[in-house]
Amino acid sequence: MLKLKEARNVYLKGGSEAVLLLHSFTGTVRDVKELATSLNEVGYTCYIPAYKGHCLSVESLMKYNTDDWWQQAQDSYQFLVDEGYKDINVLGVSLGGLKSLRLAETCDIKKCLVMSVPNNRTSADIKRRLYSYGKRINQIQNLETEESERQLALIDGYNEGAHVFTEFIENTMKNLKSIQIPISIMYGERDQITYQKSAEHIYREVGTHNKLLTSYEKATHLMTRSADKDKVEKDIIRFLNN
């Protein structure tokens, strides 16, 4: 059986302006690490927190929930403040996009960029995502069938975690009017249609007039690693630089 290792936070020191990059649910720092490297090369300091339980077994991941990962996002923002950064941007994919919106609602953020943000999700949706992750990570570990099935069966009991996730979505979406900073909202045309609808909803509801809605023809859910990743990257750098 392959032994899994929890991912480490990524800290790339650059100039006086920072970008906090937040990865997806069941994803890893690799979701945004290549983007962070590119941003660092053009002068930005970049920080990516590795969510607790991610990169580990599905049983280990389910010891945590969205409240834990939200706390990590807040701690990461505070880390950059404590490091002396006054201009802090936030950028996130999927769950990371939700947390970026919440940070824009509650903290002193310069600019916000979000991709593939979920909305109107159910507990069943969260559990399906966990099941997909569990099957993939169990194959990576080369688990025996019995142990794999035991861990996958645990997903049905992730009721509180799934509820916390859907509640986090609802509470974030309720406060979009409070976002008064420049925001870029992106979605992939090869993703599920619900993410386009979510992007359009966010665009309508945010309080700022300095907002941008962009679709990418060849982008899937994980836009930063899709066929359109170079275009996404260039647009992100342009938005941050302007």
Backbone hydrogen bonds, N-H to C=O, Kabsch-Sander energy under -0.5 kcal/mol:
donor,donor_aa,acceptor,acceptor_aa,energy
2,L,141,Q,-1.6
4,L,2,L,-0.5
7,A,54,H,-0.7
10,V,48,I,-2.5
12,L,46,C,-3.1
13,K,11,Y,-0.6
14,G,15,G,-0.5
15,G,43,G,-2.5
18,A,87,D,-2.8
19,V,45,T,-2.7
20,L,89,N,-3.1
21,L,19,V,-0.6
21,L,47,Y,-2.5
22,L,91,L,-2.6
27,G,24,S,-1.5
31,D,28,T,-2.0
32,V,29,V,-1.3
33,K,29,V,-1.0
34,E,30,R,-0.6
36,A,32,V,-2.5
37,T,33,K,-2.3
38,S,34,E,-1.9
39,L,35,L,-2.6
40,N,36,A,-2.6
41,E,37,T,-1.9
42,V,38,S,-1.0
43,G,40,N,-1.5
44,Y,39,L,-2.4
45,T,17,E,-2.4
46,C,12,L,-2.7
47,Y,19,V,-2.1
48,I,10,V,-2.8
51,Y,49,P,-0.6
54,H,51,Y,-1.4
56,L,53,G,-1.2
61,L,57,S,-2.5
62,M,58,V,-1.9
63,K,60,S,-1.5
64,Y,61,L,-1.9
68,D,65,N,-0.9
69,W,65,N,-1.6
70,W,66,T,-2.5
71,Q,67,D,-2.1
72,Q,68,D,-1.8
73,A,69,W,-1.6
74,Q,70,W,-2.2
75,D,71,Q,-2.7
76,S,72,Q,-2.3
77,Y,73,A,-2.2
78,Q,74,Q,-2.4
79,F,75,D,-2.2
80,L,76,S,-1.9
81,V,77,Y,-2.1
82,D,78,Q,-3.0
83,E,79,F,-1.6
84,G,81,V,-1.6
85,Y,80,L,-2.3
87,D,16,S,-0.6
88,I,86,K,-0.8
89,N,18,A,-2.7
90,V,111,K,-2.4
91,L,20,L,-2.5
92,G,113,L,-2.0
93,V,22,L,-2.0
94,S,115,M,-3.0
96,G,93,V,-2.4
97,G,94,S,-0.6
98,L,94,S,-2.0
99,K,95,L,-2.4
100,S,96,G,-1.6
101,L,97,G,-2.3
102,R,98,L,-2.3
103,L,99,K,-2.4
104,A,100,S,-2.2
105,E,101,L,-1.6
106,T,102,R,-1.4
107,C,103,L,-2.8
109,I,107,C,-1.5
110,K,88,I,-2.8
112,C,182,P,-2.1
113,L,90,V,-2.3
114,V,184,S,-2.7
115,M,92,G,-2.0
116,S,186,M,-1.7
126,I,122,T,-1.8
127,K,123,S,-2.3
128,R,124,A,-2.1
129,R,125,D,-1.8
130,L,126,I,-2.0
131,Y,127,K,-2.4
132,S,128,R,-2.2
133,Y,129,R,-2.2
134,G,130,L,-3.3
135,K,131,Y,-2.5
136,R,132,S,-1.9
137,I,133,Y,-3.0
138,N,134,G,-2.3
139,Q,135,K,-1.6
140,I,136,R,-1.9
141,Q,137,I,-2.0
142,N,138,N,-0.8
143,L,138,N,-2.2
148,S,144,E,-2.6
149,E,145,T,-2.6
150,R,146,E,-1.8
151,Q,147,E,-2.2
152,L,148,S,-2.4
153,A,149,E,-1.9
154,L,150,R,-0.7
154,L,151,Q,-0.9
155,I,152,L,-1.1
156,D,153,A,-0.8
157,G,154,L,-1.6
158,Y,155,I,-2.1
159,N,157,G,-1.2
162,A,158,Y,-2.1
163,H,159,N,-2.3
164,V,160,E,-2.6
165,F,161,G,-1.8
166,T,162,A,-2.3
167,E,163,H,-2.5
168,F,164,V,-2.0
169,I,165,F,-1.9
170,E,166,T,-2.2
171,N,167,E,-2.7
172,T,168,F,-2.0
173,M,169,I,-2.5
174,K,170,E,-1.6
175,N,171,N,-0.6
175,N,172,T,-1.1
176,L,173,M,-0.9
178,S,175,N,-1.6
179,I,176,L,-1.9
180,Q,178,S,-0.8
183,I,210,N,-2.0
184,S,112,C,-2.4
185,I,212,L,-3.4
186,M,114,V,-2.5
187,Y,214,T,-1.8
189,E,216,Y,-2.7
190,R,219,A,-2.4
191,D,188,G,-1.5
195,Y,192,Q,-1.7
196,Q,192,Q,-0.7
197,K,193,I,-2.1
198,S,194,T,-2.1
199,A,195,Y,-2.2
200,E,196,Q,-2.5
201,H,197,K,-2.1
202,I,198,S,-2.6
203,Y,199,A,-2.4
204,R,200,E,-2.0
205,E,201,H,-2.2
206,V,202,I,-2.2
207,G,176,L,-1.4
207,G,179,I,-0.5
208,T,179,I,-1.5
211,K,209,H,-1.4
212,L,183,I,-2.0
214,T,185,I,-2.6
216,Y,187,Y,-1.7
219,A,216,Y,-1.2
223,M,221,H,-1.8
225,R,222,L,-1.9
226,S,223,M,-1.3
227,A,218,K,-0.8
229,K,226,S,-1.8
232,V,228,D,-2.6
233,E,229,K,-2.6
234,K,230,D,-2.3
235,D,231,K,-2.3
236,I,232,V,-2.2
237,I,233,E,-2.4
238,R,234,K,-2.3
239,F,235,D,-2.3
240,L,236,I,-2.5
241,N,237,I,-2.3
242,N,238,R,-1.8
